[in-house]
Amino acid sequence: MRTTKFLAAGVIAAAMFTTPAIAQPRDTAWSAAWASAMQSPTTADGNWSQAGFDHQTIRQTVRLSTGGRSLRIRLSNLYGTKPLQLTGITVARADVTFHGSRRTTIAPGRTATSDAVAVPSVAGEQLVVSVYVDGATGPATFHEDGLTTTSATAGNHLHDNAPGTATSHAFYYLTGVDVTGAAGTIVAYGDSITNGHNSTVSADHRYSDDLAQRLGKTRLGVANAGISGNLLLHQLPCFGDVGVTRFRRDALGQPGVRTVIVEEGENDIWDSEFNFGCGETPRITADQLIAGYRSMIAAAHARGVRIIGGTITPFKADYMQPADFERAEAIRTQANQWIRTSGQYDAVADFALAVGDPADEQRIDPALDSGDHLHPNDAGYAAMAAAAAKTLGH
């Protein structure tokens, strides 16, 4: 049983070889117990990111993958257009502070990490993070497709449980919850399949959630850094920064990171053939995908981080499949062959095998299909978690 606590809170060449600044070095005292990769504001799916907030309390629920003796939160104004002024954040109705102050201001393009809060936690525990802003924020840095229920309520409700007057399925500003006393963090990195798209909302059935449960007593955290629609080699405005570029921030920048599991490349194949409502990108080749994988492997190894390659899952369908399916399938097959046999990754999580139809490896197993023939259902994500856990020796 889970308990609940209340807290307040393209170009390919450039993408592969530009090395952005690292926000902070690896932090061995803290481990990420939950994470969310941030995106620039967009009107997609009716979220609140473009409008932002004004004199409102934002209440967001997260599930900790591991527990610890104390915790801290990380907030992001990465895509903000002006300083983000936060009036208050509470943890179990106690105030969270930043450098000893209940208020904090985060400059555009920056993140802020709170002081340690002496609130013990356990694996699987749900925490409600509430943040109050007493002015207009402007467009909000956020994470689309959060598979959660976030509420916004007019006024300051940091110390009560007033029900929200409006709800959203996205996360806003909240990019991480870290704990002390854990054994480090495994980062699940990738696109909508890593993000858990089409899994049950507010049920925590992403593959990363199931993986955390399987890891059990290891005290390892699992941080999900997936973004729905994300591409490895190019950028579309609705779907986050280029995968090989954001890797250093969203994967290697997680506190306590020990291992990264990469699952990405499907959208690079798809978006060169189909417009999901956010534009199209140039056609890519399997060799270009592999070059992107190599750049992430090199970056991980330079930081002393183990990196596991996840194979690209099948996408054959009777409708809504790449226009040139044979070409797309050839790219997927070549990329997967390299992932499985090149020896460049430290290990391989064979997600394609885990969710593929035994009768047709080009299709997702009907029993594991969420209905769009691309994304797994809850059982499919559990099968992916089993594959990842096996690779990790659990």
Secondary structure, 3 states (H helix, E strand, C coil): CCCEEEECCCCHHHHHHCCCCCCCCCCCCEEEEEECCCECCCCHHHCCCCCCCEEEEEEEEEECCCCECCEEEEEECCCCCCCEEECEEEECCEECCECCECCEEECCCCEEECCCECCCECCCCEEEEEEEEEEECCCCCEECCCCCCEEEEECCCCCCCCCCCEEECCEECEEEEEEECCCCEEEEEECHHHHCCCCCCCCCCCHHHHHHHHHHHHCCEEEEEECCCCCCCCCCCCCCCCHHHHHHHHCCCCCCEEEEEEECCHHHHHHCCCCCCCCCCCCCCHHHHHHHHHHHHHHHHHCCCEEEEECCCCCCCCCCCCCCHHHHHHHHHHHHHHHHHCCCCCEEECHHHHHEECCEEEEECHHHECCCCCCECHHHHHHHHHHHHHHCCC
